[in-house]
Amino acid sequence: GPPDAFDPASRPDFRLQYPYFPAVPKPILGAINGACAGLGMVMALYTDIRFASDAAVFTTAFSRRGLIAEHGISWLLPRIVGMANAADLLYSARRVDAAEALRIGLVNRVFPAASFRDEVTAYARMLASEVSPRSLAVMKRELWNSPFQSLSEAIVDANADMALSLKSEDFKEGVAHFLEKRPARFTGR
């Protein structure tokens, strides 16, 4: 079975060899600071948020090696960059620089290579210290489950999740730290 780090309620789809990042209840940030190709591209696509340095270069590579879109990226890539961009990236296996990757939505932000590590670390620290880990875990599950649901199913699940959130320690802390104008001390419960 999955390691303890996995959400026990995660979909079986996310318990396979490469697409397991969605089953990890913490956000997984992709930090791409160089070449991102083939299996590296697959791994990057399964991260929740992707940051690139201005030195990053992306390629699917498969078609130029006589291979196919592996590990489910023919399902995932169009959801990230749209069908036509996914077809372009997969069919041509051309190289895409960080600016184009940002323009088509392959990455969320691009930072100068010189400050890349500091920028990504600052974002990770912000998530770790300023937001509820419980909220992050629930929202991550909701986001990754939504492609498999109808709108009404997503709403029913979100309503149930919200009812539990309103009873959580993190909700009480979220209100308290806001009213008391102090840093949050979330527990994840």
Salt bridges, closest charged atoms under 4 A:
ASP7 OD2 - ARG141 NE 3.76
ASP13 OD1 - ARG11 NE 3.07
ASP48 OD2 - LYS140 NZ 2.92
GLU70 OE1 - HIS71 NE2 3.43
ASP88 OD2 - ARG94 NH2 2.74
GLU100 OE2 - ARG94 NH2 2.53
GLU100 OE2 - ARG103 NH2 3.60
ASP161 OD1 - ARG141 NH2 3.47
GLU169 OE1 - ARG189 NE 3.51
GLU173 OE2 - ARG182 NH1 2.59
GLU180 OE1 - ARG182 NE 2.63
